[in-house]
Amino acid sequence: MVDLSAYERDFRRAGLPLLIEDYTAREDIFTRAVPLLTLVFVAEMLGAIQADWSLLQNVGAALGGLAFLLGGFVLLNALRGRPPLARPRDVGPLELTAFVLLPALLPLIFGGQVTSAIVTAAGNLALLGLIYLVIGYGLFSILRWALGRLFGQLAASLNLLTRAVPLLLIFALVLFVNTEMWQVFSELPRSFLGWIGGLIVGLGLVFLAFRLPREVRALEREAGGSGPALDRRQRINVGLVMLVSQGLQILVVSLAVAGFFVAFGALAIGPEVRESWIGSNGNVLFTINLLDEPIQITEQLLRVSGGIALFSGLYYAIAVLTDSTYREEFLDELTDEMRTTFRKRSEYLAARAATGA
């Protein structure tokens, strides 16, 4: 008797849960998140309290909110023909709608807090989307799989590194010793730094994702073997494996660049230079004594080094996209890994057909 569950565990470990046949959000994704959803659902009884109420009023409101949520859960089980407090065997649209809307009603019922109700509903909806991504597409498994192969892939892409990194460092060094760069990043509000970082990271992800459909099809042709073609969701799952793997390589290069410039700036950019560039010594976070010389790490140094690391990561992402040699080496290694997974998929599908599963 073939153990189909062993194949399915292997698919999950490889970050490809969507290779499992009959894999649905209703039975395989949200049911695995029931403990987390239950914890959040119960904790949101606190949406009934208000800061300007007395302790006794808030305790009563919280208990009333809990009773409301439990009553909604019991009613939902009754509609689905389950015992009053039974754990759902599958989580469908009715359960998900209740999870989003019932806690959002509490701020409306207890105090008419419209904004709080909208925020609660939006937060619950975002949590469901995150659960679908993390569990449905095996994000944690993909990260574990990619991290285990990260440095081997960097070594395999040494040809690109030896070409791209020297040019990258020269480009970054010119930026680093530029007065305007220090002035811009020193004066930016921290929230703006976050928005700029998100913009650059998003642009890099767009560059990486641009050619993913073509590469997934090429990978399927090379490693798919005799198995049936992948469907759209399965191709997205394979593409996410490739995206995370390449993204981790870019992250490592960016962090290495940031670390280099923090060390270089701490040694080479002293108080007098900072004074002339930004009009002050900057916000000194801590000082290290090196051979009886004080080495200052400032907030401005970290800001500029982080900004240059972001630009460097974007540059490297473009190099990854345009360098055919790198992509061939990367795809060759990934093809070897995927060939084993696709072979198991063929065996798995044949075993399912033989058993009538």
N, C-alpha and C positions, 0 to 999 in steps of 0.2 A: 504494500500500500504506500503510494507516494505521499509524503508529508507536504501538502501545499503551503501550510503555514511557515515552513522553513524557507521556502522560496520568498514568501511575502516579507518575512523578517529581513532577508538579504536585500530586497528592494528598498525597504525602509532605511537600512544601514547605509545604502549607497546614495541616499537622498532622492530616491525615485519611487515614492509610494504610489504614484499614479500609474505605474506599470502593473499594479494589482488590478485584476479584473473586477468589475462591479464595485469599484471604489467610489463611494458617494459621500457627499457632505452630511447627509442625513444620518447615515449609519456608521460611518468610519471616521468622521472628523469631529463634529460637535459632540458626539457621544463620549469621545475620549476627553473632552474638556468639561464634562458635566461637573466634576468636583470644583473646578475653578469658577465656572459660571454660577454654581450654587453659592459659593463663598461670596462672590461679588453681589449676587442677588440679595442675600440676607444682609450683607453689610450696608446696602443702600437703603435700609430702613432709616439710617441717619439722615436721609434727605428730608425727613419729616420735621427735624428740629430746626430751631432758629436761634441765632446768637443772642438776641435781645429778650428771650424768654427765660423764665426762672428754671432752676434745675428740675423741680418737680414737674413743670410743664413739659420740659424737654424729654424727661423720662416717660411721661405719659404719651407724648407724641411718638417717641421711638417705639414703644410697645404697640401703639395703635398702628404705626407703619408696618411693624413686623406682622401683626395680625392681618393687615390688608394684603401683604405679599403672600403669606401662607394661605389665606383664603383664595387668592387668585390661583395659586399653585394647585390647591385641592380641586378647584373648579376645572382647571385645565386637565387634570388627571381624569376627572369624571367625564369630561367631553371626549377624552381619548379612550375611555373604557378601562382605566387602570385603577388600582387601589389608591386611596386618598394621598398617601405619602410615598408612593412607589417612585423609584428612580426611573426616569425615562429610558426605554430600550432604544429609542431612536429620537432624534431631535429635529423636527421638521419646521415648516414656516410658522405654525401656530405657537410652538414653544419659543422660537426666536423672537417673534413679535411680542409675546408676553415678557420676555427678558428685556427687551428694549423699552416697552411702553409702561409696564406696571410700576417700576421704580420711578419713572419720570412723572407719574401721576401724584406721587407723594408730596413733592414741594407745592403742587397746585392745590391739593386737598388741605394740607396743613400750612396755610399762610399765603396762598395765591402767588407763589414765587415762579413766575413764568420763565424768567431767564434760567433759573436753576433747573427747571424741568427740561428746557431745550438742551442745556449742557449735559444733563444726565442721559437723555436719549441719544445725543450725538456721541457721548463717550462710550455708551454700551454698543452702539453701532460700530464704532471704530474698533472696539475690543473684539467683536465678532469677525471683522475683517482681518485683524491681526491673527486671530486663532486660525482662520481659514488659511492664511498664508503660512504660518509656522507649522501647523499640523498637516494641512492638506498638501502642501508642497514640500514638506520635510525640511524646513529651513535649518533647524538645528543639526539634522543629520548631514545636510549639505555642507554646513560650516565645519563639522567634524571631519567629513571626508576631504574637504578642500585643505584644511589645516594640516592633515596628515601627509599631504602631497605637496605642500607649499614650497618648501625649500628644494625639493627635487625638481619641481617645475622651474624655479628660479635658476637652478644650476643648468637645466636643459635650455633655458633661454639666455644663457651667458653671452651668446653672440650678439643679441640685441642689447643686453646690458652694457657690454664693452663699447658699443657704438653710441647708445643713447645717453648713458650716465655722464660721460665726460662733457658732452655738449650741454646736458642738463645742468651740471654744476657750474659751467662757465656762465650760462644764462642766469642761473640763480645768484651767482656771486656778483654779477653786475647789478642785479636788483638789490642785493643785500647792502651794498656800499653806496646806494643811491639815497641822497638826503630826502627826496620827496617820498620815497617808500616809507621811511621811518616817520615822517610827518603825517602821512595819510593814516597809517595803521596806529600811530600813537593817539590820534585825536578821534578816531572812530568810536562811537558808543558800542558797548559790548553786544547789544542786541543786533546792531548792524553787522558786526563781525560774524555773528551766527548766520544772518541772512546771506552774506557774501559767501561764507563757507558752504551753505546749502546750495547756492546757485552754482558754484564751481563743481561741487560733487555731483549735482544733478546733470550738469552739462557733460561731465565725464561719463556718467552712466548712460546718457543718450548715445555718446560715441561708442561705448562698448556694446550697447544693445542694437546698434544700427545694423550690424551684419549677422546678428545671432540667428535669424531665421535661415539664412543661406548656410551657415555653418552647421546648424542642427540637421538640415537636410543632407549635407555632405557627410556628417557623422553617421546618420542613419544608413546612408548608402554603403559606407565603408564597414560599419560594425553591425549592421542590423541582421546580417545573416539571412536565414530562410524564414524568419518570423514575419508576421503580418506588419503592415505599415503602422506607424504610431498615429494616434489621433491628435487633435489640436492640443488638448490639455497635456498629453504626454510629451509633446514637443516643447511646450512651455516649461514643463518640469526639467527636461534635459537642458533647455536653454538657460534656466535658472542655475543649474549646476555649473555651466560654463561661465555665466556672468559672475557668480560668487567666486569661482576659482581665479578668474582674471582680476577681479576687483581686489582680492586679498593680496595678489602680487603687487598691484599698484599701491595699495595701502602700505605694504612693507617698504617699498622704495620711498614713498612720501615721508614715512616716519624716520627713515634713515637720513633723508635730506634735512628734516627738521632737527634731528639730534646733532647732525654735523654743524648746522648754523648756530644752534644754541651754544655748542662748545666753542666754535670759532668766534662768535660774537662776544662771549664772555671773556675770551682772551684778548681779542683785538680791538673791541669797541669800548674804550674806557670812559670815565665820567666826563673828561674834557670834550671828547668827540660827541657824546650824547648831548652835552650842553650846547655845542655849536649847531647840532642838527635839529634838536627838538626844543631847545630853549630851557632845558632843565636836566637834572641827573636821572629823571625817571623814577618810577616807583620800584624801589629795590625790595625784592621779595626775600632774598637771603644772600649771605656772603660766605664764600669759601676761601680759606687761606691755602695758597699753593706756592710752596717755596718762599714763605713769608710775604707773599704778595696777595692782597685781597682781590678776589674774583667775584664780581657782583652779577647776580642773575636778576634782571629787571622784568617787569611786566611788558615793557615795550619790546624787549628782546624776544620774549616768547611770542608776542603778537606778530612781529615781523617774520620770525622763523616759521611760525605757523602759516602765515600768508604765503611765503615762498614755497613751503611744502605743498600747499594747495595748488599753486600754479605748476609746480613740478609734477604733481600727480596728474594734472590735466595734460601736460606735455607728454608724459609717459603713456597715458591712455591713448593719445593720438598716435604715438609711435607704435603702440601695440596694434592699433587698428590698421595702420598703413604698411607695416613691415611684413612682407609675405613670408620671409624666412622664419620669423618668430611664430607666425600663425601656423605654419606647417609643422614646426617642432611641437608647439602646444597641442595641435590637433592630433598629431601622431601619438603622443603620450596618452591623450584622452581617449583616442580610438582604441588603444590597447586595453584601457580600463573598461570602456563601455562594451567591447566585444564580449568580455566575460559575462557582463550583466545581460546583454541581449541574448547570449546563448542560454542563460538560465531562463530568460523570458520565454524562449521557444520551448524549452523543456516544460516549463510551468504551464503554458497554454496547451501543450500536447497532453499533459497529465490531467488537466481540467477536462479536456474533451473526452479523454478515456474514462474518467470517472463520472462524466455527466454533470459536473459541477457548474 
